[in-house]
Amino acid sequence: MASVYSSRFVALGGFSGGLTLAYTVPAGQIAVVKGISISVGTNILPGRVELIGAPGGTLLVNAAGVGPDYPVTLLAWGMWVFYPGEELWANSENWTGDINASGYLLTLP
């Protein structure tokens, strides 16, 4: 019987860059993202912090507001499957936030 362990795919603390590649699934493996969190502090300006899956540019989780806004933490639980070479992208506009994504990294048969 094979053992399965949790893996952290994205761990960006204090992220405030524009569209940035955060993770690429290695050859021969599948990444199953089970949990995503985004935490942002108080913001004066309109903005957003988000995690995007590619290909297709699917928005997985988004913290957005028109400002001024109170601190917020978003948690998403699900099952997003990414194949070898597919990517997770982080994005931020005017805001700084912490982005985390974790799940299982499985070996293809």
Sequence and secondary structure as in RCSB ss.txt:
>XXXX:A:sequence
MASVYSSRFVALGGFSGGLTLAYTVPAGQIAVVKGISISVGTNILPGRVELIGAPGGTLLVNAAGVGPDYPVTLL
AWGMWVFYPGEELWANSENWTGDINASGYLLTLP
>XXXX:A:secstr
     EEEEEEEEEE  SSEEEEE  TTEEEEEEEEEEEE  BSS EEEEEEEETTTEEEEEEEESSSB  EEEE
EEEEEEE TT EEEEEEEB  EEEEEEEEEEE  
